[in-house]
Amino acid sequence: MPENSSENSIPPTTHDKKKTALVTGANKGIGYEITAGLARLGFRVGLGARDTNRREEAVAKLRAEGLDVFGVPLDVTDDASVAAAAAQLEAEGGLDVLVNNAGITGGVPQEPTRVSPELVLAVVDTNVVGAIRVTNAMLPMLRRATSPRVVNVSSTVGSLTLQTAQADAVGPISAAYSPSKSFLNAVTIQYAKELAGTGILVNAGCPGYVATDLNGFQGHRTPEQGAAIFLELATLPDDGPTGTFRDDEGIQPW
């Protein structure tokens, strides 16, 4: 059941006429900015995060800006947590847009000769299985929505094409994080194929090299800049593309 806290109380609003979005891993960084951006576009947005204090602080900060945001307790690696999140959204009117943003790098070492199987499994559980777990839990609501969208936050470090073109190779050697994004890209394609004709558009995007705690804030782009492609994918027209992988410069190779 949803936590009984102020973050989940519904302020006076006409939110029943709004579209509702859920962003996972949204208490900071790119996820936070996607949440803020969607709310500024007129969505009512569920800010999904597993850490109670960080979630409540993020919700309070966005509400202070006058944005229609509410907290969703959510650990994408836990079946019960995901089921409770789906029940909360169902009780509050359903879901139109899902942004699977939650992700981890897993730490080091990640060279394939040194990485531990446990680290690889942990990264895949969050970055891939977590997206599958959440998507499948939310699909009944998305199927009822008028313009449903599923957006997966990926990265060009998961592009096999770019990784194997040595002159254009991106990212450090990684046997967990980069392959998890390759896996997520492949899953995105399969969802798009299965859901073709249903009106549910499923796409993946890359935010670019954004300064977040995942990379020790070494990136050269801001979280706001990184969020832009996901706002675009979340608001595609009904005749928009599905099964694509894009960044600010356009379609990217899988």
N, C-alpha and C positions, 0 to 999 in steps of 0.2 A: 504494500500500500504506500502511496505517496507520504512523505514526511509531513508532519503537522507543523509547518513553519511559515513565517511571513512570506518567504519566497514563492510559496505555492498559492497564496491567497490571490484571488482574481480582482484586480482593481476595477472600478466602474468604467466600462468601456463598451463599445459595440463590437467586441471581438467575435461574437457569433456570426458576424457578416464578413469577417476577415478570413483570409487563408492562414493556415497554421503550418509552421515549419518546425522541425527538430534538428538541432545541430549537436552532434556528439563531441565529447572532449572539448567543450566550449568555454571553459572558465578562464582561458587565457589565450594569447597568441592569435593564430589565424582563425581558430574556431570562434573566439570571442568577437573578432572583427566580422566574421561571416554573420554571426548572430546580430550584431549591431547593424550591419548593412541591410539584412533582410527586414529587420524591424523598421528601419528608416524608409524602406520601400513599401511599408504598410502591412507587413506580415505580423501575426502574433507568433512569437518564437519561443520554443522550449529550449532552454539552455541546459543541455545534458552534461553532467559531470559527476564523478564518483566521490570527490572530496567535498564534504558538506560545507565547511567554512569557506572554501574558495568559490564554491558554487553560489552560496548566499551573497558573498561580497560582490561577485560579478553581476548577479541579478540586481542587487541594490544600486550598483553604479549605473547600470543601463537604465533602470527605472528612474533614476535621478535626472536623466536626460529626457524623460518623458516617453521612453520607448516601452512598447507592450511586450514585455519579456517575463517568463516565469521559469522557475527551476524545475528540472526533472532529474531526480536521483538516478544515476545510470552508470553501471559498470558493464562495459560491452563484453567482458569475458565471463559474465555470470548470467546463467539462464534465468534465474529468479528475478534478478535486477532488471533485465530486459523485459521480462513479462510484466513486471510491475509498472515499468515506464509505458509500455503499450496500453495497459489498463488505465493509467492516468490520462493519457492522450485521448483514449476512447471516451472516457467519462467527460472530458472537456470539449468534445465535439469532433474528434477525428484528426486527420493529418493530410496535408497536401504536398509537402516537400520534406524529404529526408536528405540531410547532408552527413555522410559518414566521414567525420573528420578525425575521430579519436585514433591516435597512433603513437608508437614508441620506437626509439631507435634500438633499444636493448643494451646499449653500452658497448664496452670493448672487452676483449679483442674480437674483431669480426673478420680477420683474415681466414679464409676457408681452412687453412691448415691448423688454426688455433681456436676457432670458435667452438663453443660447447653446444651440443645438441639441445640442451635445456634453454640456452639463450635463443636459438633459432625458433624453437617451439613457442616460447613466450612472445616473441615478436610476431610470429604468424598468427597466434591466438588473438592478439589485439588487432593487428592491422588488416587481417584477412577474415579469419573466422568471426571476429567481432562484427565486421561489416555485414557478413552473411547473417549472423544471428539477429542483428538489429533489423536489417532489411526484411527478413522473413517475418519477424514479429509485427512489423508495421504494414506489410503488404495488404492485409484485409482492409485497412483504412485507406491506403493509397488507391486500391482498386475502386473505391467509391468516390474518390475525389474527381473534380472536373478537369483539372490540369496537373496530374501528379508527376513529380520529378524525383529521381534518385540521383544524387551527386556524390561521387566518391573522390576523396582527396588523395591523389596519388602524387607521383613525382617522375621527372624525366630520368632520375637515377634508376628507375625500373624499366626504362625502355631498352629492350634487348637490341634494337637497331642501333641506338646511340651508344650503348655499352660495347658493342662489338665493332663499331667504327672507331678504331683507335685514335684517329686524328680528332674526333669529336667526342671522345669518352667523357662522361660526366660522373662526378662524385668519386669518393675514395673506394678502395677495395672493400667490399662488404658481402658477407655470406648470409646475412640475416635481413637487415633493413632493405637494401636494394632488391633482393629477390622477393621480399614480401610485397613490394610495390609492383613487381612484374606479375606476381600471383594475383594481386588485386586488380590489375589491368585485365588479366585473363578472365577473372570472375565477372568483371564489368561487361565484357563482351558476351559472356554466356547469359547473363541476366537480360541484356538487350535483345538477344536472339529469342529467348523464351517469352519475353513480354512484348515482342513486336505485335503491333495491332491492338494492344490494350489501351493505348494512350499514355502509358507510363514510359517516360523517356529516361534512359539510364546512361549517364556519361561520367567520365573521369576527367579530372583536371590537375594541372600542376601549378603551384603558386609561385614557382621560381625559388631562388635562394633567399629565403626570408630570415631576418634576424629573430630567432626564437631560442628558447632554452634547449631545444633539441640539438642545436648546433653551437651552443655556447654564445649565441647572439653574434655569430660571425657573418651572417648573411648581409647582403647589400640592399635588400628590399625591405620595406616596412610590412608589418602584418596587414595593414589596410591595402597596400598594393597586392599582396598575396591573395587577399580575400576576393578581389575583383572578379577573377575568372569564375569563381564559384557562385557569385551573385548572378552572373550572366547565365550559367548553366541551370541555376535554380529557377530562372524566370524565362526560359526558352518558350517561344510560341508553340502552339499545339502542333504545328507542322515542322517543328524544329528537328534537329538530328538526334539520333540515339545510337549508342555504341561507339562513341568517339572519345578520343583522348586529346585534350586541348590545353593550351596556355594562352597568355596574352597575345602571342604572335600567331595563333591559329592552330590548326590540326598538327599534332605531333605523332611521330611513328611509335607504334607499340613496341 
